[in-house]
Amino acid sequence: MEVMKRYFLKILQAQLAVSFLFILFSGCSPCNSIELVSENHEPLANNVLTQQFKISCNTKADISIQYREKGDTAKTYSTAVSTGRQEHFFSLLYLKPSKTYLYEIVSTQKECGNTIIGKGNFNTKEVPPGIEEMIMPAEIQQSLPDTFLNGFVLVARRDLPGQMYIVDAKGNIVWYYSIRNAGFKVAHFTKNETILSLIAPLSYPTSYGDEILEVSLAGDTVFHLKKGEKGLDKTIHHDIFYNASNQLVTLTLEKKLFDLSRVGGAKADTVTGDGILVLDKEGNKVWSWSVFDVTDPLTDPNILKDKTDWLHANSLSIDTDGNYLLSFYLSGQIWKIDAKTGKLIWKMGRGGDFSFPKAGQFSESHAVHRTSNNQLMLFENGISKKQSSVLVYTLDEAGRKASLDLSIALPINLYSQRMGSAYWVEDTSILVCSSQANSVSLLGKSGEILWRIRTGFIPYRAEFIGRLPLHP
């Protein structure tokens, strides 16, 4: 009798921990063990918006899981098929907190077709306060474009613990990822549906880092490289992305000795500048460039004052012709660099090669990039006016002329002296990150605020994601 009591008590405890797991084994089932992993593996530990499964089979099999929120028959999620394995590991994504989910485990075999080999349900927990309070509910002022309503926003936290968040149009967190001892200086959603980031402990300032980390939405590490390994021989900062050749491109911190004695410095004085580094997918150096390759800091009358952070590159992107666009915060310029020769093609901005109307002048800029319709777009910090803005240009590169197509002055409460970004979501709306206002907004072309979320941290940038994998 006592044995039976212990047996039923064990069953009750299991049900309370992971809800009820009911497994059906038919003659076509190739699997002999289906387990809900009660504690998600690091760094998705305590991520209540995921549920992990481990499925063991007695032969190689093709397995997938379909799942939906109990009571919601309109949306069914499905994992990718795990093929030709005996051990299968799944992460169910985009779960809602404090909900019950129903699932079916499906095996695909030639002789049996699609067979449900297991089904049951599980309960999710509440999002921990330390996570939930980092993203405030969305403030929706007007009707939103369908593209944005069906999309998502990626933001990252540079403080400790480092965190990346994906939120929907309601401001709900649908995915997050945490690391304890480093902050996410930059985070970028790639065409491979991974998140590529620069990370570093707080000993590194602002947007500077010493590691490259790429993760899948399931929490798997796709790529990880630390400073000092392979071709990563310098501190990196502000940007990380893949080029068309699937190579990693980032900005570097460059230090070089110069004789500054004629301007009151030392004969061997260190000037800190910036560079570009290209790595292959294994982390080996492919190409590098430095500002010192194309310009002499002694030509700058303020070099003695600015030598510890000369020019301060803060964004890097690829132009439509494959060359680089590089923005400098302190010099108020955008440079175009030949991606093969390293030659300086032109400068735009203060003292640069382009003429443009007074209304289009900028003094500081972030997130400089070409848009899909070949315009040049940037976030202007606007220190002199204490007002940030979004500027969009059409460039006549041959004639070195820039015409101003759009200028949106942001409300004073969205002023950001440093950092920030602006990207088109579609032709009529712009996603704007006002970093030092702890805000991410969706603006119409006339500057009206359509949508806004506030964050419990300073977001360096905000990036729009049109769709997520495995999302209905």
C-alpha positions as CSV (number, residue, x, y, z in Angstrom):
1,M,0.0,0.0,0.0
2,E,2.8,2.4,0.9
3,V,4.5,1.6,-2.4
4,M,1.4,2.5,-4.3
5,K,1.1,5.8,-2.4
6,R,4.6,6.8,-3.3
7,Y,3.9,5.8,-6.9
8,F,0.9,8.1,-7.2
9,L,2.6,10.9,-5.3
10,K,5.4,10.8,-7.9
11,I,2.9,11.0,-10.7
12,L,1.2,14.0,-9.1
13,Q,4.5,15.8,-8.6
14,A,5.5,15.3,-12.2
15,Q,2.1,16.7,-13.3
16,L,2.6,19.8,-11.2
17,A,6.1,20.3,-12.5
18,V,5.6,20.0,-16.3
19,S,1.8,19.4,-16.6
20,F,0.5,16.1,-18.0
21,L,2.6,14.2,-20.5
22,F,0.5,11.5,-22.3
23,I,2.5,9.4,-24.8
24,L,1.0,7.3,-27.5
25,F,3.1,4.5,-28.9
26,S,1.8,2.9,-32.1
27,G,3.4,0.1,-34.1
28,C,4.9,2.8,-36.3
29,S,6.5,4.7,-33.5
30,P,10.3,4.7,-33.7
31,C,10.9,6.5,-30.4
32,N,11.0,5.1,-26.9
33,S,11.5,8.3,-24.7
34,I,9.9,11.7,-24.8
35,E,11.0,14.1,-22.1
36,L,10.1,17.7,-21.4
37,V,13.2,19.4,-20.2
38,S,12.1,21.1,-17.0
39,E,15.1,23.4,-16.8
40,N,16.2,25.1,-20.0
41,H,19.9,25.0,-20.8
42,E,21.9,28.2,-20.4
43,P,21.7,30.8,-21.6
44,L,18.0,30.2,-22.0
45,A,17.7,29.3,-18.4
46,N,14.5,30.5,-16.8
47,N,13.3,31.7,-20.2
48,V,9.6,31.1,-19.7
49,L,8.9,31.8,-23.3
50,T,10.5,28.6,-24.5
51,Q,10.0,24.9,-23.7
52,Q,12.6,22.3,-24.6
53,F,12.0,18.7,-25.5
54,K,14.4,15.8,-25.7
55,I,13.2,12.9,-27.7
56,S,15.2,9.6,-27.9
57,C,14.4,7.0,-30.6
58,N,15.5,3.4,-31.1
59,T,16.2,4.1,-34.7
60,K,16.9,7.1,-36.9
61,A,13.8,9.1,-37.4
62,D,12.3,12.3,-38.7
63,I,10.5,14.1,-35.9
64,S,8.7,17.5,-35.5
65,I,6.5,19.1,-32.9
66,Q,3.2,21.0,-33.4
67,Y,2.0,23.2,-30.6
68,R,-0.7,25.8,-29.8
69,E,-2.1,27.7,-26.9
70,K,-5.0,25.9,-25.3
71,G,-8.2,27.6,-26.4
72,D,-6.6,29.2,-29.5
73,T,-7.4,27.0,-32.5
74,A,-6.5,29.8,-35.0
75,K,-2.7,29.6,-34.5
76,T,-0.6,26.4,-34.6
77,Y,3.1,26.6,-34.4
78,S,5.4,23.9,-35.9
79,T,9.1,23.3,-35.3
80,A,11.4,22.4,-38.2
81,V,11.7,18.6,-38.9
82,S,14.7,17.1,-37.2
83,T,15.8,14.5,-39.7
84,G,17.7,11.2,-39.6
85,R,18.6,11.3,-35.9
86,Q,18.1,9.0,-32.9
87,E,18.4,11.9,-30.4
88,H,16.2,15.0,-31.1
89,F,16.3,18.3,-29.2
90,F,13.6,20.9,-29.8
91,S,13.0,24.4,-28.4
92,L,9.4,25.6,-28.7
93,L,9.5,29.3,-29.2
94,Y,7.3,32.4,-28.8
95,L,5.3,31.1,-25.9
96,K,3.1,33.4,-23.8
97,P,3.6,33.5,-20.1
98,S,1.2,31.8,-17.7
99,K,-0.5,29.8,-20.4
100,T,-1.3,26.1,-21.1
101,Y,0.0,24.7,-24.4
102,L,-1.0,21.6,-26.2
103,Y,1.5,19.7,-28.3
104,E,1.7,16.8,-30.7
105,I,4.9,15.0,-31.6
106,V,4.9,13.8,-35.2
107,S,7.0,11.1,-36.8
108,T,7.4,10.9,-40.6
109,Q,8.1,7.4,-42.0
110,K,7.6,6.1,-45.5
111,E,5.7,3.0,-44.4
112,C,3.4,4.9,-42.0
113,G,3.3,8.5,-43.2
114,N,2.8,11.2,-40.6
115,T,2.1,9.6,-37.2
116,I,1.4,11.2,-33.9
117,I,3.6,9.4,-31.5
118,G,3.1,11.6,-28.4
119,K,0.9,14.4,-27.2
120,G,0.2,16.3,-24.0
121,N,0.3,19.7,-22.5
122,F,2.5,22.0,-20.4
123,N,2.2,25.2,-18.5
124,T,4.4,28.3,-18.8
125,K,5.4,30.5,-15.9
126,E,5.2,34.3,-15.4
127,V,8.0,36.4,-16.9
128,P,10.4,37.3,-14.1
129,P,10.0,40.9,-12.9
130,G,13.7,41.6,-13.8
131,I,12.9,40.8,-17.5
132,E,9.3,42.0,-17.8
133,E,9.9,45.5,-16.5
134,M,12.7,46.1,-19.0
135,I,10.1,46.7,-21.8
136,M,7.1,48.8,-21.1
137,P,3.7,48.2,-22.8
138,A,3.4,49.8,-26.2
139,E,1.8,53.3,-26.5
140,I,-0.2,53.1,-29.7
141,Q,-1.2,56.6,-30.9
142,Q,-2.6,55.8,-34.3
143,S,-3.4,52.9,-36.6
144,L,-0.3,51.0,-37.5
145,P,0.8,49.7,-40.9
146,D,0.2,46.0,-41.4
147,T,3.9,45.4,-42.0
148,F,4.7,46.7,-38.5
149,L,1.7,45.0,-36.9
150,N,3.0,41.6,-38.2
151,G,6.6,42.3,-37.4
152,F,8.9,42.6,-34.4
153,V,11.6,44.8,-32.9
154,L,15.0,43.8,-31.7
155,V,16.7,45.7,-28.9
156,A,19.7,44.9,-26.6
157,R,20.9,45.9,-23.2
158,R,24.6,46.8,-22.6
159,D,24.4,46.6,-18.8
160,L,24.7,43.5,-16.7
161,P,23.2,41.1,-17.1
162,G,23.4,41.5,-20.9
163,Q,20.0,40.9,-22.5
164,M,18.5,40.8,-26.0
165,Y,14.8,41.2,-26.5
166,I,12.4,40.7,-29.4
167,V,9.1,42.4,-28.9
168,D,5.9,42.5,-30.9
169,A,3.7,45.4,-32.0
170,K,1.9,45.4,-28.6
171,G,5.2,45.7,-26.7
172,N,5.0,42.0,-25.5
173,I,8.3,40.3,-25.2
174,V,8.2,37.2,-27.4
175,W,11.9,36.1,-27.0
176,Y,14.8,37.0,-24.8
177,Y,18.4,35.9,-24.2
178,S,20.6,36.6,-21.2
179,I,24.3,36.4,-20.3
180,R,25.5,37.2,-16.8
181,N,29.0,38.7,-17.1
182,A,28.8,40.8,-20.3
183,G,26.6,43.3,-22.0
184,F,25.3,43.2,-25.6
185,K,27.0,46.2,-27.2
186,V,25.4,45.6,-30.6
187,A,22.8,43.1,-31.8
188,H,21.8,42.4,-35.4
189,F,19.2,40.0,-36.9
190,T,20.9,38.2,-39.9
191,K,19.5,36.9,-43.1
192,N,20.2,33.4,-41.7
193,E,17.7,34.2,-38.9
194,T,20.3,34.3,-36.2
195,I,21.4,37.2,-33.9
196,L,24.9,38.4,-34.4
197,S,26.3,40.5,-31.6
198,L,29.3,42.2,-30.0
199,I,29.7,41.6,-26.3
200,A,32.0,42.7,-23.5
201,P,32.1,43.2,-19.7
202,L,31.5,46.6,-18.3
203,S,35.2,47.4,-18.3
204,Y,34.8,48.1,-22.0
205,P,33.2,51.5,-22.6
206,T,29.9,52.1,-24.4
207,S,29.8,50.2,-27.7
208,Y,33.2,48.6,-27.6
209,G,33.6,44.8,-27.2
210,D,36.1,41.9,-27.1
211,E,33.9,39.0,-28.3
212,I,31.7,38.1,-31.3
213,L,28.7,36.0,-30.4
214,E,26.1,34.6,-32.9
215,V,23.2,32.6,-31.6
216,S,20.1,30.9,-33.0
217,L,16.7,31.7,-31.7
218,A,16.8,28.2,-30.1
219,G,19.7,29.5,-28.0
220,D,22.4,27.5,-29.8
221,T,25.8,29.1,-30.3
222,V,26.4,29.4,-34.0
223,F,29.7,31.3,-33.8
224,H,31.8,32.6,-30.9
225,L,35.2,34.3,-31.1
226,K,37.2,36.1,-28.4
227,K,39.8,38.9,-28.8
228,G,43.2,37.2,-29.3
229,E,41.7,34.2,-31.1
230,K,42.5,33.7,-34.8
231,G,42.1,37.0,-36.7
232,L,40.4,39.0,-34.0
233,D,43.4,40.8,-32.7
234,K,41.9,44.2,-31.8
235,T,39.1,45.7,-29.8
236,I,36.0,45.9,-31.9
237,H,33.0,48.3,-31.7
238,H,29.7,49.7,-32.9
239,D,28.9,47.3,-35.8
240,I,29.0,43.7,-36.9
241,F,27.3,42.1,-39.9
242,Y,27.8,39.7,-42.8
243,N,28.7,40.8,-46.3
244,A,27.6,39.2,-49.5
245,S,30.4,36.7,-49.3
246,N,29.2,35.5,-45.8
247,Q,32.2,37.2,-44.2
248,L,32.1,39.0,-40.9
249,V,32.6,42.8,-41.0
250,T,33.2,45.0,-38.0
251,L,34.9,48.2,-36.8
252,T,38.2,48.1,-34.9
253,L,40.1,50.4,-32.5
254,E,43.4,51.4,-34.1
255,K,46.4,52.8,-32.2
256,K,49.5,54.3,-33.8
257,L,52.5,56.3,-32.7
258,F,53.0,59.8,-34.2
259,D,55.5,62.6,-33.5
260,L,53.2,65.3,-32.0
261,S,56.0,67.4,-30.6
262,R,55.5,70.3,-33.0
263,V,51.9,70.8,-31.7
264,G,52.9,70.4,-28.0
265,G,52.8,66.6,-27.7
266,A,55.4,63.9,-27.4
267,K,57.7,62.7,-30.1
268,A,56.1,59.2,-29.7
269,D,52.5,60.0,-29.0
270,T,49.7,57.5,-29.3
271,V,46.7,58.5,-31.5
272,T,43.6,56.3,-31.3
273,G,41.6,55.9,-34.5
274,D,39.4,53.4,-36.2
275,G,39.6,50.7,-38.8
276,I,37.6,48.0,-40.6
277,L,38.2,44.2,-40.1
278,V,36.9,41.4,-42.3
279,L,36.9,37.8,-41.1
280,D,36.0,34.6,-42.8
281,K,33.4,32.3,-41.2
282,E,36.1,30.6,-39.2
283,G,37.4,33.8,-37.8
284,N,40.5,34.2,-39.9
285,K,41.5,37.7,-41.1
286,V,40.6,38.4,-44.7
287,W,41.1,42.2,-45.0
288,S,41.8,45.1,-42.8
289,W,41.9,48.9,-43.1
290,S,42.8,51.9,-40.9
291,V,42.0,55.6,-41.0
292,F,45.8,56.1,-40.8
293,D,46.0,54.5,-44.2
294,V,44.3,57.4,-45.9
295,T,44.8,60.5,-43.6
296,D,47.4,62.1,-41.4
297,P,46.2,63.1,-37.9
298,L,48.8,65.9,-37.9
299,T,46.6,67.8,-40.5
300,D,43.9,68.1,-37.7
301,P,44.6,71.3,-35.6
302,N,42.7,69.7,-32.7
303,I,44.7,66.4,-32.7
304,L,46.4,67.0,-29.4
305,K,43.0,67.4,-27.7
306,D,41.3,64.6,-29.6
307,K,44.2,62.1,-29.8
308,T,42.6,59.6,-27.4
309,D,39.5,59.2,-29.6
310,W,40.2,60.8,-32.9
311,L,37.2,61.0,-35.2
312,H,35.2,58.3,-33.4
313,A,33.7,56.0,-36.0
314,N,30.2,54.9,-34.9
315,S,28.6,53.1,-37.8
316,L,29.6,51.0,-40.8
317,S,27.5,49.7,-43.6
318,I,27.8,48.4,-47.2
319,D,26.8,50.7,-50.1
320,T,25.0,49.4,-53.1
321,D,28.2,49.0,-55.0
322,G,29.8,46.9,-52.3
323,N,32.0,49.6,-50.8
324,Y,31.8,50.8,-47.2
325,L,30.0,53.8,-45.7
326,L,31.7,54.8,-42.5
327,S,30.4,57.6,-40.2
328,F,32.4,59.6,-37.7
329,Y,30.7,61.3,-34.7
330,L,33.4,63.8,-33.8
331,S,34.4,65.0,-37.3
332,G,30.7,65.1,-38.4
333,Q,31.5,63.3,-41.6
334,I,30.6,60.2,-43.6
335,W,33.3,58.5,-45.6
336,K,33.1,56.1,-48.5
337,I,35.9,53.5,-48.5
338,D,36.8,51.2,-51.4
339,A,36.2,47.7,-50.1
340,K,39.1,46.2,-52.1
341,T,41.8,48.9,-52.2
342,G,41.0,50.8,-49.0
343,K,41.1,54.1,-51.0
344,L,39.1,57.0,-49.6
345,I,36.5,57.7,-52.3
346,W,34.8,60.7,-50.8
347,K,33.8,62.5,-47.7
348,M,30.3,64.0,-46.9
349,G,29.6,66.4,-44.1
350,R,31.5,69.1,-42.3
351,G,34.4,70.1,-44.6
352,G,33.6,67.3,-47.0
353,D,33.3,66.9,-50.7
354,F,29.5,67.2,-51.1
355,S,27.4,70.3,-51.3
356,F,23.9,70.2,-49.9
357,P,21.3,72.6,-48.7
358,K,21.7,74.2,-45.3
359,A,18.6,72.3,-44.0
360,G,20.4,69.1,-44.7
361,Q,23.5,69.9,-42.7
362,F,24.4,67.5,-39.9
363,S,27.0,67.7,-37.2
364,E,26.8,64.2,-35.6
365,S,25.3,61.0,-37.0
366,H,24.6,57.4,-36.3
367,A,23.3,54.4,-38.2
368,V,24.3,55.7,-41.6
369,H,23.1,53.4,-44.4
370,R,21.6,53.1,-47.9
371,T,17.9,52.3,-48.0
372,S,16.3,49.9,-50.3
373,N,15.5,52.7,-52.8
374,N,19.1,53.9,-52.8
375,Q,18.7,56.9,-50.5
376,L,21.2,57.7,-47.7
377,M,19.6,57.7,-44.3
378,L,20.9,58.7,-40.9
379,F,20.0,59.5,-37.3
380,E,21.3,63.0,-36.6
381,N,22.0,63.6,-32.9
382,G,21.7,67.4,-33.1
383,I,23.8,68.5,-30.2
384,S,23.9,72.1,-31.3
385,K,20.1,72.4,-31.3
386,K,19.5,69.9,-28.5
387,Q,17.1,68.2,-30.9
388,S,17.6,65.0,-32.8
389,S,16.3,64.3,-36.3
390,V,16.0,61.8,-39.1
391,L,17.6,62.8,-42.4
392,V,17.3,61.2,-45.8
393,Y,19.3,62.2,-48.9
394,T,19.6,61.4,-52.6
395,L,23.3,61.5,-53.6
396,D,24.8,62.6,-56.9
397,E,28.2,61.0,-56.3
398,A,29.6,62.0,-59.7
399,G,28.7,65.7,-59.1
400,R,29.3,65.5,-55.4
401,K,25.8,66.9,-54.6
402,A,23.3,65.8,-52.0
403,S,19.7,66.7,-52.1
404,L,17.6,66.5,-48.9
405,D,14.5,64.3,-49.5
406,L,13.2,64.1,-45.9
407,S,13.9,65.8,-42.6
408,I,12.0,64.9,-39.5
409,A,12.8,66.8,-36.3
410,L,12.0,64.6,-33.3
411,P,10.1,65.8,-30.3
412,I,12.3,67.2,-27.6
413,N,11.6,64.3,-25.3
414,L,13.1,62.0,-27.9
415,Y,16.4,63.9,-28.0
416,S,19.5,61.7,-27.9
417,Q,22.9,63.3,-27.6
418,R,24.6,60.1,-28.4
419,M,23.7,56.8,-30.0
420,G,20.4,56.2,-31.9
421,S,19.2,54.8,-35.1
422,A,16.5,55.2,-37.8
423,Y,15.4,52.7,-40.4
424,W,12.5,52.5,-42.8
425,V,9.9,49.9,-41.9
426,E,8.1,50.6,-45.2
427,D,7.7,53.6,-47.4
428,T,5.5,55.4,-44.9
429,S,7.0,54.7,-41.5
430,I,10.3,54.8,-39.8
431,L,11.5,52.9,-36.7
432,V,13.5,55.3,-34.5
433,C,15.7,54.5,-31.5
434,S,16.2,57.5,-29.2
435,S,18.8,55.9,-27.0
436,Q,19.2,58.4,-24.2
437,A,15.5,58.9,-24.1
438,N,15.1,55.1,-23.5
439,S,12.6,55.0,-26.3
440,V,11.9,53.2,-29.5
441,S,9.2,54.8,-31.7
442,L,7.5,54.3,-35.0
443,L,7.1,57.6,-36.9
444,G,5.1,58.5,-39.9
445,K,6.7,60.5,-42.8
446,S,5.4,63.7,-41.3
447,G,7.0,63.0,-38.0
448,E,3.9,61.9,-36.1
449,I,4.4,59.3,-33.5
450,L,2.4,56.2,-34.3
451,W,3.8,53.8,-31.7
452,R,6.3,53.9,-28.8
453,I,7.9,51.6,-26.2
454,R,10.1,52.7,-23.3
455,T,12.9,50.5,-22.0
456,G,14.5,50.1,-18.6
457,F,17.9,50.5,-20.2
458,I,19.7,52.6,-22.8
459,P,19.2,50.8,-26.2
460,Y,22.0,51.5,-28.7
461,R,19.8,50.7,-31.7
462,A,16.4,49.2,-32.6
463,E,16.0,46.9,-35.6
464,F,12.8,45.8,-37.3
465,I,12.3,42.1,-38.1
466,G,9.7,41.5,-40.7
467,R,9.1,37.9,-39.7
468,L,10.4,35.2,-37.3
469,P,11.1,31.6,-38.3
470,L,8.5,29.1,-37.1
471,H,6.1,31.9,-36.6
472,P,2.5,31.5,-38.0
